[in-house]
């Protein structure tokens, strides 16, 4: 971990952490944003800015992901699947969607996928991660800006639909889901039968709902999913497009091997697809 220059500046116990840590991950990010906005910049913040300049967006997003792993309680990370996308995974996903047009990430975390696709808009349920995403943008001023808002991917979309959707949706098995998430999913008839399986994974309904409600006709999507989604019988209705059809979208999809399987600690595949233009 210490080889990442951004994390070396931010890590618990560092001078910057001792000076600015405010009791939570989000509070830490807020205090650093205020410091970066000040005219009298402390040396520790200057060191952070220099580390970010040297390491680029990969160092910034991976460094903040290390910080999140160190400061966010493990039960919270596990219950909501809050494991950040390594920047190498973000670029692999971005390589499978066309450039240009409006981009959306329905479970954006700190915004690494939006940075890799050079802009767009994202939703993130955790306010702490939204704050970290804004800090990342401040540390990468030369990158294309993107919008990151606090919100739930399962809420109805009121904005215009996007041309492209990218996602590393949270991978959370049924046994690890918080009760409120189980209750909300059970209200959708298309997921009720699936919820009875112990191999049920939150990533599938989140991706289905996002594609059906946030992509234009003809829109393209790419997402990182567990290999089990491409192989296990429980997910046949996802692979053949039936789950999408039930919420009003005709979708064709397939799976491709990632260029760097070591980019994520769990074996994964890339799901790429397109909504029918009709």
C-alpha positions in Angstrom: 0.0 0.0 0.0 2.8 2.5 0.9 4.0 2.4 -2.8 1.0 4.5 -3.8 2.1 8.2 -3.3 -1.4 9.5 -2.7 -2.2 6.8 -0.1 1.2 7.5 1.5 0.1 11.1 2.1 -3.4 10.1 3.2 -2.8 6.9 5.2 -4.0 6.7 8.8 -1.1 7.9 10.9 0.4 10.3 8.3 0.9 14.0 9.1 -2.0 14.9 6.9 -4.3 12.3 8.4 -3.5 13.5 12.0 -4.2 17.1 11.0 -7.4 16.7 9.0 -9.1 13.4 10.0 -12.6 14.4 11.2 -13.9 11.1 12.6 -15.2 9.6 9.3 -14.1 9.0 5.7 -16.5 11.7 4.5 -15.4 14.2 7.1 -11.8 13.6 6.2 -12.6 14.3 2.5 -14.5 17.4 3.4 -11.7 18.8 5.5 -9.2 18.2 2.7 -11.5 19.9 0.2 -11.6 22.9 2.4 -7.8 22.9 2.8 -7.3 22.5 -1.0 -9.6 25.5 -1.5 -7.6 27.7 1.0 -5.1 30.3 -0.1 -2.6 29.4 2.7 -1.9 25.8 1.8 -0.3 23.7 4.5 2.8 21.7 3.4 1.0 18.3 4.0 -1.7 19.3 1.5 0.9 20.5 -0.9 2.5 17.1 -0.7 -0.8 15.5 -1.5 -1.4 17.7 -4.5 2.1 16.9 -5.8 1.6 13.1 -5.2 -1.6 13.3 -7.2 0.1 15.2 -10.0 2.8 12.6 -10.2 0.6 9.5 -10.1 -2.4 10.8 -12.2 -5.9 9.5 -11.9 -4.9 5.9 -11.3 -2.9 6.9 -8.3 -5.6 9.2 -7.0 -8.6 6.8 -7.3 -6.6 3.7 -6.1 -5.1 5.7 -3.2 -8.5 6.9 -2.1 -9.8 3.3 -2.4 -7.0 2.2 -0.1 -8.1 5.0 2.3 -11.7 3.9 2.1 -10.7 0.3 2.9 -8.8 1.5 6.0 -11.5 3.8 7.3 -14.9 2.5 6.3 -16.1 -0.2 8.7 -16.0 -3.6 7.1 -19.7 -4.5 8.0 -20.8 -1.4 6.0 -18.5 -2.3 3.1 -19.8 -5.9 3.0 -23.5 -5.1 3.4 -23.6 -2.7 0.5 -20.8 -4.1 -1.6 -18.7 -0.9 -1.2 -15.5 -2.2 -2.7 -14.0 0.4 -5.1 -13.1 -0.3 -8.7 -9.3 -0.3 -9.3 -8.6 2.2 -12.0 -7.3 -0.6 -14.3 -10.7 -2.2 -14.1 -12.4 1.2 -14.8 -10.3 1.6 -18.0 -11.1 -2.0 -19.0 -14.8 -1.3 -18.7 -14.5 2.1 -20.5 -12.7 0.4 -23.5 -15.9 -1.6 -24.2 -18.2 1.4 -24.8 -18.1 4.1 -27.5 -16.7 7.5 -26.8 -18.9 10.5 -26.9 -22.5 11.0 -25.9 -24.0 11.1 -22.4 -22.5 8.6 -19.9 -24.1 7.4 -16.7 -22.8 5.2 -13.8 -25.7 4.1 -11.5 -23.4 2.9 -8.7 -20.5 5.3 -9.1 -18.6 4.9 -5.8 -15.9 7.7 -6.0 -16.4 8.1 -9.8 -13.4 6.1 -11.2 -15.4 4.8 -14.2 -16.6 8.3 -15.0 -13.0 9.5 -14.9 -12.0 6.6 -17.2 -14.8 7.5 -19.7 -13.9 11.1 -19.6 -17.0 12.6 -18.0 -20.7 11.9 -17.5 -22.9 11.6 -14.4 -23.1 9.2 -11.6 -25.2 8.2 -8.6 -23.8 6.9 -5.3 -25.8 5.9 -2.2 -22.9 6.6 0.2 -22.4 10.3 1.0 -18.9 9.5 2.2 -18.0 8.1 -1.2 -19.6 11.1 -3.0 -17.3 13.4 -0.9 -14.3 11.3 -1.8 -15.3 11.5 -5.4 -15.3 15.3 -5.2 -11.9 15.2 -3.6 -10.6 13.0 -6.4 -11.9 15.5 -9.0 -10.2 18.3 -7.1 -6.9 16.4 -7.2 -7.2 15.7 -10.9 -8.0 19.2 -12.3 -6.9 18.4 -15.8 -9.3 15.5 -16.3 -12.7 15.8 -17.9 -15.3 16.9 -15.2 -18.2 14.7 -14.2 -21.2 15.0 -12.0 -21.5 12.8 -8.9 -24.7 13.0 -6.9 -25.9 11.2 -3.8 -28.8 8.9 -4.8 -30.1 5.3 -5.1 -30.0 3.5 -8.4 -33.3 1.9 -7.7 -35.1 5.2 -7.4 -37.0 6.3 -10.6 -34.9 8.3 -13.0 -36.2 11.8 -13.7 -33.4 13.1 -15.9 -32.7 12.5 -19.6 -31.5 9.0 -20.6 -27.9 8.4 -21.4 -26.2 7.0 -24.5 -23.8 4.8 -22.5 -24.0 3.1 -19.1 -20.9 1.8 -17.3 -21.0 0.0 -14.0 -19.2 -2.1 -11.4 -22.4 -2.6 -9.4 -22.2 -3.8 -5.8 -21.7 -7.6 -5.6 -23.7 -8.6 -2.5 -25.1 -12.1 -1.9 -28.6 -12.6 -0.4 -27.2 -13.6 3.0 -25.3 -10.3 3.3 -28.1 -7.9 2.1 -29.4 -5.5 4.7 -33.1 -6.1 5.6 -34.3 -2.9 3.9 -32.7 -4.0 0.6 -34.3 -7.4 0.8 -37.7 -5.8 1.4 -37.3 -3.4 -1.5 -36.3 -6.2 -3.9 -39.1 -8.4 -2.8 -41.5 -5.8 -4.0 -40.4 -6.4 -7.6 -42.3 -9.5 -8.9 -39.5 -10.2 -11.4 -37.0 -10.7 -8.6 -39.2 -12.5 -6.0 -38.3 -16.0 -7.2 -34.6 -15.2 -7.5 -34.5 -14.0 -4.0 -35.2 -17.5 -2.7 -31.8 -18.6 -4.0 -28.8 -18.3 -1.7 -26.8 -17.3 -4.8 -28.9 -14.2 -5.4 -26.7 -11.2 -6.1 -27.6 -7.6 -5.8 -25.5 -6.7 -8.9 -28.0 -8.2 -11.3 -31.2 -6.3 -10.4 -29.3 -3.1 -10.0 -27.9 -3.4 -13.5 -31.2 -4.5 -15.0 -33.1 -1.5 -13.4 -30.4 0.9 -14.5 -30.3 -0.2 -18.1 -34.1 -0.2 -18.4 -34.6 3.2 -16.8 -31.4 5.2 -17.6 -30.4 4.2 -21.1 -31.8 5.5 -24.4 -33.0 3.1 -27.1 -29.9 1.9 -28.9 -27.8 2.7 -25.8 -24.7 0.6 -25.0 -23.6 -0.7 -21.6 -20.6 -2.4 -20.0 -20.3 -3.8 -16.5 -18.0 -5.8 -14.3 -19.9 -8.8 -12.8 -18.9 -12.0 -10.9 -18.2 -14.9 -13.2 -21.1 -16.7 -11.6 -23.5 -14.5 -13.4 -22.2 -15.8 -16.8 -22.3 -19.5 -15.7 -24.9 -20.3 -13.0 -28.4 -21.5 -13.9 -30.1 -19.0 -11.6 -29.1 -16.2 -14.0 -30.4 -17.7 -17.2 -33.2 -15.1 -17.4 -30.6 -12.4 -17.1 -28.4 -13.8 -19.9 -31.3 -14.4 -22.3 -32.7 -10.9 -21.8 -35.9 -12.0 -20.1 -35.4 -9.9 -16.9 -34.8 -6.8 -19.1 -37.9 -7.6 -21.2 -40.0 -7.7 -18.1 -39.2 -4.1 -17.3 -39.8 -3.0 -20.9 -36.4 -3.2 -22.7 -35.2 -5.5 -25.4 -31.5 -6.2 -24.7 -28.8 -8.2 -26.3 -25.7 -9.0 -24.2 -22.7 -11.1 -24.0 -19.6 -11.7 -21.8 -15.9 -11.1 -22.6 -12.8 -11.9 -20.6 -11.2 -8.9 -18.9 -7.7 -8.0 -20.3 -6.3 -8.1 -16.8 -8.0 -10.6 -14.5 -5.7 -9.6 -11.7 -7.3 -6.1 -11.6 -9.8 -7.2 -9.0 -9.4 -9.6 -6.0 -12.4 -11.7 -7.1 -12.8 -13.5 -10.4 -15.0 -11.4 -12.7 -16.2 -11.0 -16.3 -17.2 -8.1 -18.4 -20.9 -8.0 -19.5 -21.4 -5.9 -22.6 -24.7 -5.2 -24.3 -27.1 -2.9 -26.1 -30.7 -1.9 -25.8 -32.7 -2.3 -29.0 -33.2 0.9 -30.9 -36.8 -0.1 -31.7 
